[in-house]
Amino acid sequence: MNILKRNYLLLLLFAFSLTLYSCGGGSEEAQTAREEAEAAADDAQAAAQTAEQAAQEAVKKMQKQMSGDGEAKEVIDFRKLKELLPGSVAGMDRTSHTGEKVGAMGFKMSTAEATYESGDGKLEVAIIDFAGVGMAMMSLASWSTMEVDRETDTGYERTTVIDGYKAFEEYDSNRKKGQISIITGDRFIVTIEGRNIEENAMREALDAIDIDALVGME
């Protein structure tokens, strides 16, 4: 019960008790009605307080789950992550280079992104530090908890291992569109998305990123 509904109920009960009092004077029936109205108001207030406490506990529980072991970890400065994004990959020049750090409810995330283009081909590369928060990994890389192996006439989608790291790959040869994502150090996600590119371009872009240096930042 939210505060507006609670206050509205209390007001109705109070008005009801006044009506009974004015109609019944100080009779026993009126007194009983007032007591019942007051008891109902107390019950409504108690229910609202219980709901508020439950909401507070839920928020605390969510914060604890998001922080993993309960100890908040500081994310890497996004400027350092940006340094790992080279000026060119897979024969494409970098056309944008951005980064940011965001946080909410005790959870922080640092991100560096770069776009590479050549003709109508484009690769978008992102490095994300989620500081090892389990819920963040489930949201950003839900594939890490699954096993996927699917093929069609024009492409594939699969979970795999690349250089010892959990990874996800997909590619559609008709649209020349695909993605590669890996998780390193249990806190970094590297994602490469390509449009109008050949299949090997994404692997070349991944090879251009110094993964060892990234893991060493932890």
Steps between C-alpha positions, in 0.01 A plus 500: 500500500657830394489816711219665299273197531579467870422866570181479296385198698578668831303807391196291402510311827526823697209653308299182555562512873391866516183417311415222739569723796280779366221259421518286808622750754679331787308172466667166555456416129675820396784437744544147367502628143766758586717237664468274199588786267805589711610135505465478122706817463770354725502181294534702178792697641670185626459337157653804332797493737549128437495557124753781532733282709468218247594738219805621692611141561455420132721792402770392747484144367532623142800716591668202667439279196632765265820544701577129488689423819374818663827690443475775243782499244616812324481483123792584275516858375335496158790709367733205557256272320490741206878464464446134408291591196747546211482757223412238242384137492442253215597765246244748636581840649356615830230763449381548859652441843292544817484390863300545818444379856149462638371384834180431691402323824865435587573343161744661256595426142778643284478486121726588207369487143638553152355485150703395196389553141611433147256558216167358614668263744483579872632346821391619845730393783423536871693415815289488816622467858212385721726439803405135531136562592306182425169666416673734257663210320165321475352813344787594268610147407215262570659255255777435755265279702367308199622258236397593146590329173273585206555504124289612204555508126651846530673509837545384856460594866707331770667524836865402490845567645748742344856506635376341821217749556125443491367634172199537277502520119235556237509583132257525210665479158195638317492821700875497569419577859644342813629526853776368724498545878739368764522523879843548654615513858141439618438873474567621145283449192637569155237520226550547128202553271538521125279602206584454135818314594659166428498235770873520575487877561359453850777259600759741361347781705511285814865412435581871479396554864763429766297258713797420725535868588127515573512205739806655667295806596287305748 
